[in-house]
């Protein structure tokens, strides 16, 4: 395993925070943050170059620091679709015309 300069903090954040934020946007943000932390650690451990880390930071900032109303609407629509799919599976038995 590579890394180590930050005691594999990206693994700890992933284990403790990803999908445990009780908020869909925060869950997604934590996943993206783990990528930034991973690339930082690997850069500082000389496993990758600084350009890899800087690209991860740029992508993170573009996504999370300049969110538009359209971006939020897409997120909401995506969550609605997930919920709809789950409910359709749950109530599939109602499709049986008896």
Secondary structure, 3 states (H helix, E strand, C coil): CCCCCCCCHHHHHHHHHCCCCCCHHHHHHHHHHHHHHHHHHHHHCCCCCHHHHHHHHHHHHHHHHCCCHHHHHHHHHHHHHHHHHHHHHHCHHHHCCC
